[in-house]
Amino acid sequence: MKSNVGGIDKMARIVVGAVLILLALTGTIGVWGWIGVVPLATGLFNFCPAWKLLGINTRKPNE
């Protein structure tokens, strides 16, 4: 797995994922909030399979 998630993209994924999970845990948005696991995982692993399929790479060459 070659990294294809850059700095700002990574931070946004981690924040959005964590917020969705937190809202799901508190019961604010319901069970569908657990979808936040996906952006959280892709942010932590620096790899997004969807970006790979679409040929997108937000990572700078020096990262």
The first five atom37 places (N, CA, C, CB, O) and aatype in JSON, in Angstrom:
{
  "aatype": [12, 11, 15, 2, 19, 7, 7, 9, 3, 11, 12, 0, 1, 9, 19, 19, 7, 0, 19, 10, 9, 10, 10, 0, 10, 16, 7, 16, 9, 7, 19, 17, 7, 17, 9, 7, 19, 19, 14, 10, 0, 16, 7, 10, 13, 2, 13, 4, 14, 0, 17, 11, 10, 10, 7, 9, 2, 16, 1, 11, 14, 2, 6],
  "atom_mask": [
    [1, 1, 1, 1, 1],
    [1, 1, 1, 1, 1],
    [1, 1, 1, 1, 1],
    [1, 1, 1, 1, 1],
    [1, 1, 1, 1, 1],
    [1, 1, 1, 0, 1],
    [1, 1, 1, 0, 1],
    [1, 1, 1, 1, 1],
    [1, 1, 1, 1, 1],
    [1, 1, 1, 1, 1],
    [1, 1, 1, 1, 1],
    [1, 1, 1, 1, 1],
    [1, 1, 1, 1, 1],
    [1, 1, 1, 1, 1],
    [1, 1, 1, 1, 1],
    [1, 1, 1, 1, 1],
    [1, 1, 1, 0, 1],
    [1, 1, 1, 1, 1],
    [1, 1, 1, 1, 1],
    [1, 1, 1, 1, 1],
    [1, 1, 1, 1, 1],
    [1, 1, 1, 1, 1],
    [1, 1, 1, 1, 1],
    [1, 1, 1, 1, 1],
    [1, 1, 1, 1, 1],
    [1, 1, 1, 1, 1],
    [1, 1, 1, 0, 1],
    [1, 1, 1, 1, 1],
    [1, 1, 1, 1, 1],
    [1, 1, 1, 0, 1],
    [1, 1, 1, 1, 1],
    [1, 1, 1, 1, 1],
    [1, 1, 1, 0, 1],
    [1, 1, 1, 1, 1],
    [1, 1, 1, 1, 1],
    [1, 1, 1, 0, 1],
    [1, 1, 1, 1, 1],
    [1, 1, 1, 1, 1],
    [1, 1, 1, 1, 1],
    [1, 1, 1, 1, 1],
    [1, 1, 1, 1, 1],
    [1, 1, 1, 1, 1],
    [1, 1, 1, 0, 1],
    [1, 1, 1, 1, 1],
    [1, 1, 1, 1, 1],
    [1, 1, 1, 1, 1],
    [1, 1, 1, 1, 1],
    [1, 1, 1, 1, 1],
    [1, 1, 1, 1, 1],
    [1, 1, 1, 1, 1],
    [1, 1, 1, 1, 1],
    [1, 1, 1, 1, 1],
    [1, 1, 1, 1, 1],
    [1, 1, 1, 1, 1],
    [1, 1, 1, 0, 1],
    [1, 1, 1, 1, 1],
    [1, 1, 1, 1, 1],
    [1, 1, 1, 1, 1],
    [1, 1, 1, 1, 1],
    [1, 1, 1, 1, 1],
    [1, 1, 1, 1, 1],
    [1, 1, 1, 1, 1],
    [1, 1, 1, 1, 1]
  ],
  "atom_positions": [
    [[0.85, -1.18, 0.0], [0.0, 0.0, 0.0], [0.89, 1.24, 0.0], [-0.96, 0.0, 1.22], [1.56, 1.53, 0.99]],
    [[0.89, 1.94, -1.09], [1.64, 3.18, -1.18], [0.78, 4.33, -0.65], [2.1, 3.45, -2.63], [-0.38, 4.46, -1.03]],
    [[1.34, 5.14, 0.2], [0.62, 6.25, 0.8], [0.07, 7.2, -0.27], [1.52, 7.02, 1.78], [0.8, 7.59, -1.18]],
    [[-1.21, 7.56, -0.16], [-1.81, 8.5, -1.11], [-2.67, 9.56, -0.42], [-2.64, 7.74, -2.13], [-3.48, 10.22, -1.07]],
    [[-2.51, 9.71, 0.89], [-3.27, 10.7, 1.66], [-2.29, 11.7, 2.25], [-4.12, 10.01, 2.78], [-1.42, 11.34, 3.04]],
    [[-2.44, 12.97, 1.87], [-1.54, 14.02, 2.33], [-1.92, 14.62, 3.66], [0.0, 0.0, 0.0], [-2.89, 14.19, 4.29]],
    [[-1.16, 15.61, 4.1], [-1.28, 16.22, 5.43], [-2.65, 16.78, 5.78], [0.0, 0.0, 0.0], [-3.24, 16.37, 6.78]],
    [[-3.16, 17.71, 4.98], [-4.45, 18.33, 5.29], [-5.57, 17.31, 5.15], [-4.71, 19.55, 4.37], [-6.49, 17.26, 5.97]],
    [[-5.48, 16.5, 4.11], [-6.47, 15.43, 3.88], [-6.47, 14.47, 5.07], [-6.15, 14.66, 2.56], [-7.54, 14.05, 5.53]],
    [[-5.3, 14.13, 5.54], [-5.17, 13.2, 6.68], [-5.83, 13.78, 7.94], [-3.67, 12.9, 6.96], [-6.62, 13.11, 8.6]],
    [[-5.51, 15.03, 8.25], [-6.07, 15.65, 9.45], [-7.59, 15.78, 9.36], [-5.44, 17.04, 9.67], [-8.3, 15.54, 10.34]],
    [[-8.1, 16.14, 8.18], [-9.55, 16.26, 8.0], [-10.24, 14.92, 8.2], [-9.87, 16.82, 6.6], [-11.29, 14.84, 8.83]],
    [[-9.65, 13.85, 7.65], [-10.23, 12.51, 7.79], [-10.27, 12.08, 9.27], [-9.43, 11.5, 6.96], [-11.26, 11.54, 9.74]],
    [[-9.17, 12.33, 9.98], [-9.1, 11.93, 11.39], [-10.12, 12.7, 12.22], [-7.68, 12.17, 11.94], [-10.81, 12.11, 13.05]],
    [[-10.22, 14.0, 12.0], [-11.17, 14.82, 12.77], [-12.61, 14.43, 12.46], [-10.94, 16.32, 12.46], [-13.41, 14.24, 13.37]],
    [[-12.95, 14.32, 11.18], [-14.32, 13.96, 10.8], [-14.68, 12.58, 11.33], [-14.49, 14.0, 9.25], [-15.77, 12.38, 11.87]],
    [[-13.77, 11.62, 11.18], [-14.02, 10.27, 11.67], [-14.23, 10.23, 13.17], [0.0, 0.0, 0.0], [-15.15, 9.58, 13.66]],
    [[-13.37, 10.93, 13.9], [-13.48, 10.95, 15.36], [-14.78, 11.62, 15.81], [-12.28, 11.67, 15.97], [-15.43, 11.15, 16.74]],
    [[-15.15, 12.71, 15.16], [-16.4, 13.4, 15.52], [-17.61, 12.51, 15.26], [-16.54, 14.72, 14.73], [-18.51, 12.43, 16.09]],
    [[-17.64, 11.84, 14.12], [-18.76, 10.94, 13.81], [-18.86, 9.81, 14.84], [-18.61, 10.35, 12.4], [-19.96, 9.47, 15.29]],
    [[-17.73, 9.23, 15.2], [-17.74, 8.15, 16.19], [-18.2, 8.67, 17.54], [-16.34, 7.52, 16.32], [-18.99, 8.02, 18.23]],
    [[-17.71, 9.85, 17.93], [-18.12, 10.45, 19.21], [-19.63, 10.71, 19.23], [-17.35, 11.75, 19.45], [-20.29, 10.44, 20.23]],
    [[-20.16, 11.23, 18.14], [-21.6, 11.49, 18.06], [-22.4, 10.19, 18.09], [-21.93, 12.27, 16.79], [-23.49, 10.15, 18.66]],
    [[-21.87, 9.14, 17.5], [-22.54, 7.83, 17.54], [-22.52, 7.27, 18.96], [-21.86, 6.83, 16.56], [-23.5, 6.69, 19.42]],
    [[-21.39, 7.43, 19.64], [-21.29, 6.94, 21.02], [-22.26, 7.64, 21.96], [-19.86, 7.12, 21.53], [-22.79, 7.03, 22.89]],
    [[-22.48, 8.93, 21.73], [-23.39, 9.69, 22.6], [-24.85, 9.54, 22.19], [-23.01, 11.16, 22.59], [-25.75, 10.0, 22.88]],
    [[-25.08, 8.88, 21.06], [-26.45, 8.67, 20.59], [-27.05, 9.86, 19.87], [0.0, 0.0, 0.0], [-28.25, 9.88, 19.59]],
    [[-26.24, 10.85, 19.57], [-26.72, 12.06, 18.92], [-27.17, 11.81, 17.48], [-25.64, 13.12, 18.93], [-28.2, 12.35, 17.05]],
    [[-26.41, 11.01, 16.74], [-26.74, 10.81, 15.33], [-27.14, 9.38, 15.0], [-25.58, 11.21, 14.47], [-27.48, 9.08, 13.85]],
    [[-27.1, 8.51, 15.95], [-27.52, 7.13, 15.7], [-26.39, 6.23, 15.23], [0.0, 0.0, 0.0], [-25.22, 6.6, 15.22]],
    [[-26.79, 5.06, 14.83], [-25.82, 4.01, 14.47], [-25.01, 4.35, 13.23], [-26.54, 2.71, 14.25], [-23.86, 3.93, 13.13]],
    [[-25.58, 5.09, 12.29], [-24.86, 5.37, 11.05], [-23.59, 6.18, 11.3], [-25.77, 6.12, 10.09], [-22.73, 6.25, 10.42]],
    [[-23.44, 6.77, 12.46], [-22.24, 7.53, 12.79], [-20.99, 6.67, 12.84], [0.0, 0.0, 0.0], [-19.87, 7.18, 12.78]],
    [[-21.19, 5.36, 12.97], [-20.03, 4.45, 13.0], [-19.32, 4.39, 11.66], [-20.47, 3.05, 13.41], [-18.24, 3.8, 11.56]],
    [[-19.91, 4.98, 10.62], [-19.22, 5.07, 9.33], [-17.95, 5.91, 9.49], [-20.16, 5.68, 8.25], [-17.08, 5.89, 8.62]],
    [[-17.85, 6.65, 10.58], [-16.66, 7.44, 10.87], [-15.41, 6.6, 11.02], [0.0, 0.0, 0.0], [-14.3, 7.12, 10.98]],
    [[-15.57, 5.3, 11.2], [-14.41, 4.41, 11.29], [-13.63, 4.43, 9.97], [-14.86, 2.95, 11.63], [-12.41, 4.31, 9.97]],
    [[-14.33, 4.58, 8.86], [-13.68, 4.56, 7.54], [-12.74, 5.76, 7.36], [-14.73, 4.55, 6.42], [-11.56, 5.54, 7.07]],
    [[-13.2, 7.0, 7.51], [-12.25, 8.11, 7.35], [-11.16, 8.11, 8.42], [-12.99, 9.44, 7.38], [-10.02, 8.5, 8.15]],
    [[-11.5, 7.67, 9.62], [-10.49, 7.6, 10.67], [-9.38, 6.62, 10.29], [-11.13, 7.19, 12.01], [-8.2, 6.94, 10.43]],
    [[-9.75, 5.45, 9.82], [-8.76, 4.44, 9.44], [-7.93, 4.89, 8.24], [-9.46, 3.12, 9.12], [-6.71, 4.71, 8.24]],
    [[-8.57, 5.47, 7.24], [-7.81, 5.91, 6.07], [-6.86, 7.05, 6.42], [-8.76, 6.35, 4.94], [-5.78, 7.17, 5.84]],
    [[-7.26, 7.89, 7.37], [-6.37, 8.95, 7.82], [-5.19, 8.42, 8.61], [0.0, 0.0, 0.0], [-4.07, 8.89, 8.46]],
    [[-5.44, 7.43, 9.46], [-4.37, 6.87, 10.28], [-3.39, 6.02, 9.46], [-4.96, 6.03, 11.39], [-2.19, 6.0, 9.74]],
    [[-3.9, 5.33, 8.44], [-3.04, 4.47, 7.62], [-2.46, 5.19, 6.4], [-3.81, 3.26, 7.16], [-1.67, 4.6, 5.66]],
    [[-2.84, 6.46, 6.18], [-2.35, 7.25, 5.04], [-2.64, 6.6, 3.7], [-0.87, 7.48, 5.17], [-1.92, 6.83, 2.73]],
    [[-3.67, 5.81, 3.62], [-4.02, 5.15, 2.36], [-5.53, 5.09, 2.2], [-3.42, 3.73, 2.31], [-6.25, 4.71, 3.13]],
    [[-6.0, 5.48, 1.03], [-7.43, 5.44, 0.74], [-7.65, 4.62, -0.54], [-8.02, 6.88, 0.58], [-7.2, 5.02, -1.61]],
    [[-8.33, 3.49, -0.42], [-8.58, 2.66, -1.6], [-9.38, 3.4, -2.68], [-9.32, 1.4, -1.19], [-9.15, 3.19, -3.87]],
    [[-10.31, 4.26, -2.29], [-11.1, 5.01, -3.27], [-10.2, 5.96, -4.05], [-12.24, 5.8, -2.57], [-10.36, 6.1, -5.27]],
    [[-9.27, 6.62, -3.38], [-8.34, 7.52, -4.06], [-7.49, 6.73, -5.05], [-7.44, 8.26, -3.03], [-7.2, 7.21, -6.15]],
    [[-7.09, 5.53, -4.66], [-6.29, 4.66, -5.53], [-7.06, 4.34, -6.81], [-5.9, 3.37, -4.8], [-6.51, 4.42, -7.91]],
    [[-8.34, 3.96, -6.67], [-9.16, 3.63, -7.84], [-9.38, 4.83, -8.75], [-10.51, 3.08, -7.39], [-9.44, 4.69, -9.97]],
    [[-9.5, 6.01, -8.15], [-9.74, 7.22, -8.93], [-8.45, 7.89, -9.41], [-10.53, 8.2, -8.1], [-8.51, 8.86, -10.18]],
    [[-7.31, 7.38, -8.98], [-6.02, 7.95, -9.39], [-5.69, 9.26, -8.71], [0.0, 0.0, 0.0], [-4.93, 10.07, -9.25]],
    [[-6.24, 9.49, -7.54], [-6.0, 10.72, -6.79], [-4.9, 10.49, -5.77], [-7.3, 11.21, -6.09], [-4.84, 9.45, -5.13]],
    [[-4.02, 11.47, -5.63], [-2.96, 11.41, -4.64], [-2.8, 12.79, -4.03], [-1.61, 10.9, -5.27], [-2.34, 13.71, -4.72]],
    [[-3.16, 12.97, -2.76], [-3.06, 14.27, -2.1], [-1.74, 14.42, -1.34], [-4.23, 14.47, -1.15], [-1.5, 15.45, -0.7]],
    [[-0.91, 13.42, -1.4], [0.37, 13.43, -0.69], [1.41, 14.15, -1.55], [0.84, 11.99, -0.35], [1.53, 13.89, -2.75]],
    [[2.15, 15.05, -0.93], [3.23, 15.76, -1.62], [4.43, 14.81, -1.76], [3.63, 17.07, -0.86], [4.6, 13.92, -0.92]],
    [[5.23, 14.97, -2.78], [6.37, 14.06, -2.98], [7.35, 14.01, -1.81], [7.11, 14.47, -4.22], [7.98, 12.97, -1.59]],
    [[7.49, 15.09, -1.05], [8.46, 15.12, 0.06], [7.87, 14.69, 1.4], [9.02, 16.5, 0.19], [8.56, 14.74, 2.41]],
    [[6.61, 14.26, 1.42], [5.99, 13.8, 2.68], [6.36, 12.37, 2.96], [4.45, 13.95, 2.64], [5.94, 11.81, 3.97]]
  ]
}
